[in-house]
């Protein structure tokens, strides 16, 4: 399974930046891309390990449930 790197823009719009066979290559590329970001845009780069591109996108866009055990400073 490959590692995918996506640029996540406003409104959770994903733009695939590439895929790599190893964690080391994907992490290096993700870090290099993050250095080029303009903080004013609100964009992010996300790396994910997934079976295919569709699964990677679905996982990144999935809403996570709030853990009700976390309160105050834990949250």
CNS distance restraints for C-alpha pairs under 8 A (distance, minus, plus):
assign (resid   1 and name CA) (resid  21 and name CA) 7.15 0.50 0.50
assign (resid   1 and name CA) (resid  49 and name CA) 6.97 0.50 0.50
assign (resid   1 and name CA) (resid  50 and name CA) 6.06 0.50 0.50
assign (resid   1 and name CA) (resid  51 and name CA) 5.17 0.50 0.50
assign (resid   1 and name CA) (resid  52 and name CA) 7.37 0.50 0.50
assign (resid   2 and name CA) (resid  19 and name CA) 6.25 0.50 0.50
assign (resid   2 and name CA) (resid  20 and name CA) 5.58 0.50 0.50
assign (resid   2 and name CA) (resid  21 and name CA) 4.72 0.50 0.50
assign (resid   2 and name CA) (resid  22 and name CA) 6.93 0.50 0.50
assign (resid   2 and name CA) (resid  49 and name CA) 6.07 0.50 0.50
assign (resid   2 and name CA) (resid  50 and name CA) 6.37 0.50 0.50
assign (resid   2 and name CA) (resid  51 and name CA) 6.97 0.50 0.50
assign (resid   2 and name CA) (resid  52 and name CA) 7.58 0.50 0.50
assign (resid   3 and name CA) (resid  19 and name CA) 5.44 0.50 0.50
assign (resid   3 and name CA) (resid  20 and name CA) 5.19 0.50 0.50
assign (resid   3 and name CA) (resid  21 and name CA) 6.16 0.50 0.50
assign (resid   3 and name CA) (resid  22 and name CA) 6.75 0.50 0.50
assign (resid   3 and name CA) (resid  23 and name CA) 6.63 0.50 0.50
assign (resid   3 and name CA) (resid  26 and name CA) 6.23 0.50 0.50
assign (resid   3 and name CA) (resid  47 and name CA) 6.74 0.50 0.50
assign (resid   3 and name CA) (resid  48 and name CA) 5.54 0.50 0.50
assign (resid   3 and name CA) (resid  49 and name CA) 4.42 0.50 0.50
assign (resid   3 and name CA) (resid  50 and name CA) 6.49 0.50 0.50
assign (resid   4 and name CA) (resid  16 and name CA) 7.50 0.50 0.50
assign (resid   4 and name CA) (resid  17 and name CA) 7.65 0.50 0.50
assign (resid   4 and name CA) (resid  18 and name CA) 6.00 0.50 0.50
assign (resid   4 and name CA) (resid  19 and name CA) 4.38 0.50 0.50
assign (resid   4 and name CA) (resid  20 and name CA) 6.55 0.50 0.50
assign (resid   4 and name CA) (resid  26 and name CA) 7.29 0.50 0.50
assign (resid   4 and name CA) (resid  47 and name CA) 5.61 0.50 0.50
assign (resid   4 and name CA) (resid  48 and name CA) 5.29 0.50 0.50
assign (resid   4 and name CA) (resid  49 and name CA) 6.28 0.50 0.50
assign (resid   4 and name CA) (resid  50 and name CA) 7.36 0.50 0.50
assign (resid   4 and name CA) (resid  53 and name CA) 7.30 0.50 0.50
assign (resid   4 and name CA) (resid  56 and name CA) 7.21 0.50 0.50
assign (resid   5 and name CA) (resid  16 and name CA) 6.15 0.50 0.50
assign (resid   5 and name CA) (resid  17 and name CA) 5.39 0.50 0.50
assign (resid   5 and name CA) (resid  18 and name CA) 5.62 0.50 0.50
assign (resid   5 and name CA) (resid  19 and name CA) 6.22 0.50 0.50
assign (resid   5 and name CA) (resid  26 and name CA) 7.09 0.50 0.50
assign (resid   5 and name CA) (resid  30 and name CA) 6.68 0.50 0.50
assign (resid   5 and name CA) (resid  45 and name CA) 6.87 0.50 0.50
assign (resid   5 and name CA) (resid  46 and name CA) 5.64 0.50 0.50
assign (resid   5 and name CA) (resid  47 and name CA) 4.43 0.50 0.50
assign (resid   5 and name CA) (resid  48 and name CA) 6.51 0.50 0.50
assign (resid   6 and name CA) (resid  14 and name CA) 6.04 0.50 0.50
assign (resid   6 and name CA) (resid  15 and name CA) 5.38 0.50 0.50
assign (resid   6 and name CA) (resid  16 and name CA) 4.43 0.50 0.50
assign (resid   6 and name CA) (resid  17 and name CA) 5.27 0.50 0.50
assign (resid   6 and name CA) (resid  18 and name CA) 7.37 0.50 0.50
assign (resid   6 and name CA) (resid  45 and name CA) 5.67 0.50 0.50
assign (resid   6 and name CA) (resid  46 and name CA) 5.30 0.50 0.50
assign (resid   6 and name CA) (resid  47 and name CA) 6.47 0.50 0.50
assign (resid   7 and name CA) (resid  13 and name CA) 8.00 0.50 0.50
assign (resid   7 and name CA) (resid  14 and name CA) 5.65 0.50 0.50
assign (resid   7 and name CA) (resid  15 and name CA) 5.07 0.50 0.50
assign (resid   7 and name CA) (resid  16 and name CA) 6.37 0.50 0.50
assign (resid   7 and name CA) (resid  17 and name CA) 6.67 0.50 0.50
assign (resid   7 and name CA) (resid  43 and name CA) 6.86 0.50 0.50
assign (resid   7 and name CA) (resid  44 and name CA) 5.73 0.50 0.50
assign (resid   7 and name CA) (resid  45 and name CA) 4.52 0.50 0.50
assign (resid   7 and name CA) (resid  46 and name CA) 6.37 0.50 0.50
assign (resid   8 and name CA) (resid  12 and name CA) 5.61 0.50 0.50
assign (resid   8 and name CA) (resid  13 and name CA) 5.54 0.50 0.50
assign (resid   8 and name CA) (resid  14 and name CA) 4.71 0.50 0.50
assign (resid   8 and name CA) (resid  15 and name CA) 6.55 0.50 0.50
assign (resid   8 and name CA) (resid  43 and name CA) 5.60 0.50 0.50
assign (resid   8 and name CA) (resid  44 and name CA) 5.14 0.50 0.50
assign (resid   8 and name CA) (resid  45 and name CA) 6.01 0.50 0.50
assign (resid   8 and name CA) (resid  46 and name CA) 7.07 0.50 0.50
assign (resid   9 and name CA) (resid  13 and name CA) 5.02 0.50 0.50
assign (resid   9 and name CA) (resid  14 and name CA) 6.39 0.50 0.50
assign (resid   9 and name CA) (resid  15 and name CA) 7.91 0.50 0.50
assign (resid   9 and name CA) (resid  42 and name CA) 6.94 0.50 0.50
assign (resid   9 and name CA) (resid  43 and name CA) 4.57 0.50 0.50
assign (resid   9 and name CA) (resid  44 and name CA) 6.65 0.50 0.50
assign (resid  10 and name CA) (resid  42 and name CA) 6.76 0.50 0.50
assign (resid  10 and name CA) (resid  43 and name CA) 6.49 0.50 0.50
assign (resid  12 and name CA) (resid  61 and name CA) 7.04 0.50 0.50
assign (resid  14 and name CA) (resid  57 and name CA) 7.47 0.50 0.50
assign (resid  19 and name CA) (resid  26 and name CA) 7.19 0.50 0.50
assign (resid  20 and name CA) (resid  25 and name CA) 6.36 0.50 0.50
assign (resid  20 and name CA) (resid  26 and name CA) 5.52 0.50 0.50
assign (resid  21 and name CA) (resid  25 and name CA) 7.57 0.50 0.50
assign (resid  21 and name CA) (resid  26 and name CA) 7.76 0.50 0.50
assign (resid  22 and name CA) (resid  26 and name CA) 6.39 0.50 0.50
assign (resid  23 and name CA) (resid  27 and name CA) 5.89 0.50 0.50
assign (resid  24 and name CA) (resid  28 and name CA) 6.17 0.50 0.50
assign (resid  25 and name CA) (resid  29 and name CA) 6.27 0.50 0.50
assign (resid  26 and name CA) (resid  30 and name CA) 6.07 0.50 0.50
assign (resid  26 and name CA) (resid  47 and name CA) 7.25 0.50 0.50
assign (resid  27 and name CA) (resid  31 and name CA) 6.11 0.50 0.50
assign (resid  27 and name CA) (resid  47 and name CA) 7.39 0.50 0.50
assign (resid  28 and name CA) (resid  32 and name CA) 6.21 0.50 0.50
assign (resid  29 and name CA) (resid  33 and name CA) 6.15 0.50 0.50
assign (resid  30 and name CA) (resid  34 and name CA) 6.14 0.50 0.50
assign (resid  30 and name CA) (resid  45 and name CA) 6.57 0.50 0.50
assign (resid  30 and name CA) (resid  46 and name CA) 7.33 0.50 0.50
assign (resid  30 and name CA) (resid  47 and name CA) 6.80 0.50 0.50
assign (resid  31 and name CA) (resid  35 and name CA) 6.45 0.50 0.50
assign (resid  32 and name CA) (resid  36 and name CA) 7.01 0.50 0.50
assign (resid  33 and name CA) (resid  37 and name CA) 6.90 0.50 0.50
assign (resid  33 and name CA) (resid  45 and name CA) 7.18 0.50 0.50
assign (resid  34 and name CA) (resid  44 and name CA) 7.35 0.50 0.50
assign (resid  34 and name CA) (resid  45 and name CA) 6.28 0.50 0.50
assign (resid  37 and name CA) (resid  41 and name CA) 7.94 0.50 0.50
assign (resid  37 and name CA) (resid  43 and name CA) 7.32 0.50 0.50
assign (resid  37 and name CA) (resid  44 and name CA) 7.74 0.50 0.50
assign (resid  38 and name CA) (resid  42 and name CA) 7.76 0.50 0.50
assign (resid  38 and name CA) (resid  43 and name CA) 7.90 0.50 0.50
assign (resid  39 and name CA) (resid  43 and name CA) 7.46 0.50 0.50
assign (resid  48 and name CA) (resid  56 and name CA) 6.42 0.50 0.50
assign (resid  48 and name CA) (resid  60 and name CA) 7.99 0.50 0.50
assign (resid  49 and name CA) (resid  56 and name CA) 7.13 0.50 0.50
assign (resid  50 and name CA) (resid  55 and name CA) 6.26 0.50 0.50
assign (resid  50 and name CA) (resid  56 and name CA) 5.27 0.50 0.50
assign (resid  51 and name CA) (resid  55 and name CA) 6.48 0.50 0.50
assign (resid  51 and name CA) (resid  56 and name CA) 7.39 0.50 0.50
assign (resid  52 and name CA) (resid  56 and name CA) 6.31 0.50 0.50
assign (resid  53 and name CA) (resid  57 and name CA) 6.24 0.50 0.50
assign (resid  54 and name CA) (resid  58 and name CA) 6.12 0.50 0.50
assign (resid  55 and name CA) (resid  59 and name CA) 6.09 0.50 0.50
assign (resid  56 and name CA) (resid  60 and name CA) 6.26 0.50 0.50
assign (resid  57 and name CA) (resid  61 and name CA) 6.12 0.50 0.50
assign (resid  58 and name CA) (resid  62 and name CA) 5.93 0.50 0.50
assign (resid  70 and name CA) (resid  74 and name CA) 5.32 0.50 0.50
assign (resid  70 and name CA) (resid  75 and name CA) 5.13 0.50 0.50
assign (resid  71 and name CA) (resid  75 and name CA) 5.12 0.50 0.50
